[in-house]
Amino acid sequence: MQEEVIEPLNIPDVRRLEAAAQRPQHREMYLSLYLMLYCGLRPTEVRRLQPEDIRWGQRVVIVRSQTSKTGGGRVVPLRVKRKLAEELCLIPANWGRRWRALRRVAGFMSWRPDTLRHTFASYHVQYFRDLPALQLEMGHRSTELLRTRYTAPLRGSESAQF
């Protein structure tokens, strides 16, 4: 079975989502957006996280085996933005409804479920050029899928901006 290509978001689209998450009515979704966009977590993984899974002091997120899609746990680096760590960060109740509302406010009327995961992987490959590291972060068994899906060149210097 061949998977459909999911195009990564461009930088203006990323900024629109971030701006929407900064609005007071969507502020509770900022951590969720951050984890999907900058850590490569799947929406279902974010929704299932427990507060103790986010280790601010160690700068990692623990994706437990019962939380992950594939049943394999992993430790994902938390590339902390200063303002992210200073605020109260939780995964809110009614997560699915809130996530749809955030996307609508940002102007996305249709959405592929793993768009942010693909965005993360695409920019990671382009900027770091380290498939084994990305493999570990995303929980893949090998680098083959990463090599075939995320090596298309991105526009200009977007990977550095991301």
C-alpha positions in Angstrom: 0.0 0.0 0.0 1.5 3.4 -1.0 0.9 6.2 1.3 -0.1 9.6 0.0 2.4 12.4 0.1 1.7 15.0 2.8 3.2 18.3 2.0 4.9 20.1 4.8 3.6 23.5 5.9 5.5 26.5 4.6 6.8 29.1 7.1 3.8 31.5 6.7 1.4 28.6 7.4 3.4 27.6 10.5 3.3 31.2 11.7 -0.5 31.4 11.2 -0.9 28.4 13.4 1.4 29.8 16.1 -0.4 33.1 16.0 -3.8 31.4 16.4 -2.5 29.4 19.4 -1.4 32.7 21.0 -5.0 34.0 21.1 -6.5 33.8 24.6 -9.3 31.4 23.6 -6.7 29.0 22.1 -3.8 29.5 24.5 -4.4 26.1 26.1 -3.5 24.4 22.7 0.0 26.1 22.4 1.8 23.2 24.1 0.0 20.6 21.9 0.9 22.6 18.7 4.5 22.9 19.9 4.8 19.2 20.5 3.4 18.2 17.1 5.3 20.8 15.2 8.7 20.9 16.8 8.9 17.4 18.4 7.1 15.4 15.7 4.5 13.8 18.0 1.4 12.5 16.4 -2.0 14.1 17.5 -3.0 10.9 19.3 0.3 10.8 21.1 -0.1 14.4 22.3 -3.7 13.8 23.4 -2.6 10.8 25.5 0.3 12.5 27.2 0.3 12.7 31.0 1.9 15.7 32.8 4.8 13.5 34.1 5.6 12.6 30.5 7.0 16.1 29.9 10.3 16.3 31.7 11.1 20.0 31.6 14.3 19.7 33.5 15.7 17.0 31.2 14.2 18.7 28.1 12.5 15.5 26.9 9.1 14.1 26.2 8.5 10.5 27.1 6.2 8.8 24.6 5.2 5.6 26.4 4.5 2.4 24.4 0.8 2.6 25.3 0.7 6.1 24.0 2.4 5.6 20.6 0.8 4.4 17.4 3.3 1.6 16.8 3.4 0.4 20.4 7.1 1.3 20.8 8.1 3.9 23.4 10.6 6.7 22.7 12.3 9.7 24.3 11.9 12.8 22.2 14.1 16.0 22.7 12.1 19.0 23.9 13.6 21.9 22.1 12.3 24.4 24.7 11.4 28.0 23.8 11.9 30.2 26.8 8.3 31.4 26.9 6.9 27.9 26.5 8.6 26.6 29.7 7.5 29.6 31.8 3.8 29.2 31.3 1.4 26.6 32.6 1.5 23.9 30.0 -1.0 21.1 30.0 -2.9 19.0 27.5 -6.5 20.4 27.8 -9.7 18.4 28.1 -11.8 18.2 24.9 -8.5 18.1 23.0 -10.0 17.1 19.6 -12.6 19.8 19.5 -10.0 22.4 20.6 -7.5 21.3 18.0 -10.1 21.6 15.2 -11.1 25.0 16.4 -7.4 26.2 16.4 -6.9 25.0 12.8 -10.1 26.8 11.7 -9.1 30.0 13.3 -5.7 29.8 11.6 -7.6 29.4 8.2 -7.2 25.6 7.6 -10.5 24.2 6.5 -9.2 20.9 5.5 -6.4 19.0 7.3 -4.4 15.8 6.9 -3.9 14.2 10.4 -0.1 14.0 10.3 0.6 17.3 8.6 2.6 18.7 11.5 4.6 15.4 12.0 5.5 15.6 8.3 6.4 19.2 8.6 8.7 18.5 11.5 10.4 15.6 9.7 10.8 17.5 6.5 12.5 20.5 8.1 14.5 18.3 10.4 16.0 16.3 7.5 16.7 19.5 5.5 18.4 21.3 8.4 20.2 18.6 10.4 20.7 16.0 7.7 20.8 13.3 10.3 18.4 10.5 9.4 19.5 8.2 12.3 18.7 10.9 14.9 15.3 11.6 13.3 14.6 7.9 13.1 15.0 7.7 16.9 12.9 10.8 17.6 10.1 9.6 15.4 10.2 6.0 16.5 10.8 4.4 13.1 12.4 1.0 12.8 14.7 2.1 10.0 15.7 5.2 8.1 14.2 3.9 4.8 10.8 5.6 5.2 12.5 8.8 6.2 14.8 8.6 3.2 12.0 8.1 0.7 9.4 10.6 2.2 11.3 13.6 3.6 14.2 14.3 1.3 12.5 16.7 -1.1 14.1 20.1 -1.0 12.2 22.8 0.7 11.9 26.4 -0.4 15.0 28.6 0.2 16.2 29.0 3.7 12.9 27.8 5.3 14.6 25.0 7.2 16.8 27.4 9.1 13.8 29.7 9.8 11.9 26.7 11.1 
